[in-house]
Amino acid sequence: MIKLRKTVCAIALGVATLAPMMSTTVFAATVAASQQQATSSLVKQLSGVKSFTANFEQTTKVSGGKTVQKKGLSAQHMNQTFKGVMKVERPGKFFWETHSPSKQTIVTSGKTVWIYDPDLQQAVRQSLDDQVANTPALLLSGNADQIMQSYRVTQPDKTKTYYTLYPKNEDGAFQSLTISFGANKAPTLMILADSLGQTTYVRFNNVKVNESISASTFNFTPPKGTDIIDQ
């Protein structure tokens, strides 16, 4: 049986950010972009970022009380902040490591995804196939056609660089993703909402854009004695 913690896995493959949520009253006073304009604007933001590194803080909150708990969510993960570091290099190279309160590493060089949990001495190995098109990882490609195919992109205020994406595939890991960019066109905050009533906030700081990242960062070799699980 796979015991791997899955608290951060779906979030990690969704490298992104989001701006602070605004009230509907504010939205009503702004001019929203069309879907085509929103997608083009998002792609323009992504195209300027070839690589970036950042520290992150991730917190998940739940609404719905007992109704949500019946769906099997673990209360110990709610309102708990996970901290770590993320490194990304386009196309498709990704490193995400949680340092506290527990350690987990997610790495891909573009072909295989490794999810390593040192506490459990387990490593899950997955092929990076078409399923990735249904995750926020698609944003790394900056491909307008693919984004349009997999997401409905909105830009509530056409003068602001924050976007809310809705997956067209209802079986995806989340229901909506709001992503925002800072002055250097790098992600600053991400908010994901799922069907279980969970809202996950990922805030990025100490962001560095387009700096060289060692190729070894995206290579992973399981330590001796690790239980490897293929999926």
C-alpha positions as CSV (number, residue, x, y, z in Angstrom):
1,M,0.0,0.0,0.0
2,I,1.3,3.4,-0.9
3,K,1.8,5.5,2.2
4,L,3.2,8.6,0.5
5,R,1.9,11.9,1.8
6,K,-0.1,13.6,-0.9
7,T,-0.6,17.0,0.9
8,V,1.6,19.0,-1.5
9,C,1.8,16.8,-4.6
10,A,-1.0,18.3,-6.6
11,I,0.1,21.8,-5.6
12,A,3.7,21.2,-6.5
13,L,3.0,20.3,-10.1
14,G,1.1,23.4,-10.3
15,V,3.7,26.0,-10.2
16,A,1.9,29.3,-10.2
17,T,0.8,32.3,-8.2
18,L,-2.0,34.4,-7.4
19,A,-3.0,37.9,-6.4
20,P,-4.9,38.7,-3.3
21,M,-8.6,38.0,-3.7
22,M,-10.7,41.0,-4.4
23,S,-14.3,41.5,-3.5
24,T,-17.1,41.2,-6.1
25,T,-17.8,44.9,-5.5
26,V,-14.4,45.7,-6.8
27,F,-14.7,43.3,-9.7
28,A,-18.0,45.0,-10.7
29,A,-16.2,48.3,-11.1
30,T,-13.4,46.9,-13.4
31,V,-13.3,45.9,-17.0
32,A,-12.7,42.2,-17.5
33,A,-10.7,40.9,-20.5
34,S,-12.2,38.5,-23.0
35,Q,-11.1,34.8,-22.8
36,Q,-8.8,35.3,-25.8
37,Q,-7.3,38.5,-24.3
38,A,-6.9,36.9,-20.9
39,T,-5.1,33.9,-22.4
40,S,-2.8,36.0,-24.6
41,S,-2.0,38.2,-21.6
42,L,-1.2,35.1,-19.4
43,V,1.1,33.7,-22.1
44,K,2.9,37.0,-22.4
45,Q,3.6,36.9,-18.7
46,L,4.9,33.4,-18.9
47,S,7.1,33.9,-22.0
48,G,9.4,36.3,-20.1
49,V,10.3,33.7,-17.5
50,K,12.7,31.1,-18.6
51,S,13.7,30.0,-15.1
52,F,13.0,31.1,-11.5
53,T,13.7,30.0,-7.9
54,A,11.7,31.0,-4.8
55,N,11.0,30.0,-1.3
56,F,7.3,29.2,-0.6
57,E,4.8,28.9,2.2
58,Q,1.8,26.8,1.7
59,T,-1.4,26.7,3.8
60,T,-4.6,24.8,3.3
61,K,-7.9,25.7,4.8
62,V,-11.2,23.9,4.8
63,S,-14.8,25.1,4.6
64,G,-17.8,22.9,5.2
65,G,-17.0,21.5,8.7
66,K,-18.2,18.0,9.3
67,T,-19.4,17.6,5.7
68,V,-15.8,18.0,4.5
69,Q,-14.4,15.7,7.2
70,K,-16.7,12.9,6.0
71,K,-14.9,12.9,2.7
72,G,-11.7,11.7,4.4
73,L,-9.7,14.9,4.8
74,S,-7.1,14.9,7.5
75,A,-7.7,17.7,10.1
76,Q,-4.0,17.7,11.0
77,H,-3.1,19.1,7.6
78,M,-5.6,22.0,7.8
79,N,-4.3,25.5,8.7
80,Q,-0.8,24.0,8.8
81,T,2.0,25.9,7.0
82,F,4.4,24.0,4.9
83,K,7.7,25.8,3.9
84,G,10.2,24.9,1.3
85,V,12.0,25.9,-1.9
86,M,11.0,25.7,-5.6
87,K,13.1,25.8,-8.8
88,V,11.8,25.9,-12.3
89,E,13.4,25.9,-15.7
90,R,11.5,25.8,-18.9
91,P,10.7,23.7,-20.7
92,G,9.4,21.2,-18.1
93,K,12.1,21.1,-15.4
94,F,10.8,21.3,-11.9
95,F,12.1,21.0,-8.3
96,W,9.9,21.3,-5.2
97,E,11.1,20.5,-1.8
98,T,9.2,20.9,1.5
99,H,11.4,21.4,4.5
100,S,9.0,21.8,7.4
101,P,7.0,20.5,9.2
102,S,7.9,17.4,7.2
103,K,10.2,16.8,4.2
104,Q,9.1,15.8,0.7
105,T,10.8,16.3,-2.6
106,I,9.2,16.4,-6.1
107,V,11.5,16.5,-9.1
108,T,11.2,16.2,-12.9
109,S,13.6,16.7,-15.7
110,G,10.7,16.6,-18.3
111,K,10.2,12.9,-18.7
112,T,9.8,11.3,-15.3
113,V,8.4,12.7,-12.1
114,W,9.8,11.5,-8.7
115,I,7.9,12.1,-5.5
116,Y,10.2,11.2,-2.6
117,D,9.3,11.0,1.1
118,P,12.4,10.4,3.2
119,D,10.4,9.7,6.4
120,L,8.6,6.8,4.8
121,Q,11.6,5.8,2.7
122,Q,9.4,5.8,-0.4
123,A,9.7,7.2,-3.8
124,V,6.9,7.2,-6.4
125,R,8.0,7.2,-10.0
126,Q,5.6,8.5,-12.7
127,S,5.8,9.1,-16.4
128,L,5.2,12.7,-17.4
129,D,2.5,12.0,-20.0
130,D,-0.6,13.7,-21.3
131,Q,-2.1,13.7,-17.8
132,V,0.1,16.8,-17.1
133,A,-2.1,18.7,-19.4
134,N,-4.8,18.6,-16.8
135,T,-2.6,20.1,-14.0
136,P,-1.2,23.6,-13.4
137,A,2.2,22.3,-14.7
138,L,0.8,23.1,-18.2
139,L,1.5,26.8,-17.4
140,L,5.2,26.1,-17.6
141,S,4.8,25.5,-21.4
142,G,3.4,29.0,-22.1
143,N,1.6,27.4,-25.1
144,A,-1.5,29.4,-25.8
145,D,-3.2,26.6,-27.8
146,Q,-2.7,24.1,-25.0
147,I,-3.8,26.5,-22.3
148,M,-7.0,27.3,-24.3
149,Q,-7.7,23.6,-24.8
150,S,-7.3,22.7,-21.1
151,Y,-8.5,25.8,-19.3
152,R,-11.0,28.6,-19.4
153,V,-8.8,31.6,-18.7
154,T,-10.3,34.8,-17.1
155,Q,-8.7,38.1,-16.2
156,P,-11.2,39.9,-13.9
157,D,-9.3,43.3,-14.4
158,K,-7.6,43.6,-17.8
159,T,-5.2,46.2,-16.3
160,K,-4.0,43.8,-13.6
161,T,-1.7,40.7,-14.0
162,Y,-3.8,38.2,-12.1
163,Y,-5.8,35.5,-13.7
164,T,-8.3,32.8,-12.6
165,L,-8.3,29.5,-14.6
166,Y,-11.0,26.9,-14.6
167,P,-10.1,23.4,-15.9
168,K,-12.3,22.1,-18.7
169,N,-11.7,18.6,-17.4
170,E,-14.0,18.1,-14.4
171,D,-11.8,15.2,-13.2
172,G,-8.9,17.5,-12.5
173,A,-7.2,18.0,-9.1
174,F,-8.7,21.5,-8.6
175,Q,-11.8,23.5,-9.5
176,S,-10.1,26.9,-9.9
177,L,-6.6,28.4,-9.9
178,T,-5.9,32.0,-9.4
179,I,-2.4,33.2,-10.4
180,S,-0.7,36.5,-10.1
181,F,2.6,38.0,-11.3
182,G,4.9,40.6,-9.8
183,A,6.8,43.4,-11.5
184,N,9.5,40.9,-12.6
185,K,6.8,38.7,-14.3
186,A,7.4,35.9,-11.8
187,P,4.7,34.2,-9.8
188,T,4.1,35.7,-6.3
189,L,1.0,33.9,-5.0
190,M,-1.2,31.0,-6.0
191,I,-4.7,30.0,-4.7
192,L,-6.2,26.6,-5.6
193,A,-9.8,25.5,-4.7
194,D,-10.9,21.9,-5.0
195,S,-14.2,20.0,-4.8
196,L,-13.6,18.9,-1.2
197,G,-13.9,22.4,0.1
198,Q,-10.2,22.9,0.5
199,T,-8.5,26.2,-0.5
200,T,-4.7,26.1,-0.7
201,Y,-2.6,29.3,-0.6
202,V,1.0,29.2,-1.9
203,R,3.0,32.4,-1.3
204,F,6.4,32.9,-3.0
205,N,9.2,35.1,-1.7
206,N,12.9,35.7,-2.4
207,V,12.0,35.1,-6.1
208,K,14.9,35.1,-8.6
209,V,14.1,35.2,-12.3
210,N,16.2,33.9,-15.2
211,E,19.2,33.0,-13.2
212,S,21.3,29.9,-14.0
213,I,20.2,26.7,-12.2
214,S,22.5,23.6,-12.0
215,A,21.3,20.8,-14.3
216,S,21.8,18.3,-11.4
217,T,18.9,20.0,-9.5
218,F,16.4,18.2,-11.7
219,N,18.0,14.8,-11.5
220,F,17.0,12.4,-8.8
221,T,18.5,9.1,-7.6
222,P,16.7,7.3,-4.8
223,P,18.9,6.7,-1.8
224,K,19.9,3.2,-1.0
225,G,17.1,1.3,0.7
226,T,14.3,3.4,-0.7
227,D,11.1,1.6,-1.6
228,I,10.3,2.5,-5.3
229,I,6.7,2.5,-6.5
230,D,5.9,2.8,-10.2
231,Q,2.6,4.4,-11.2
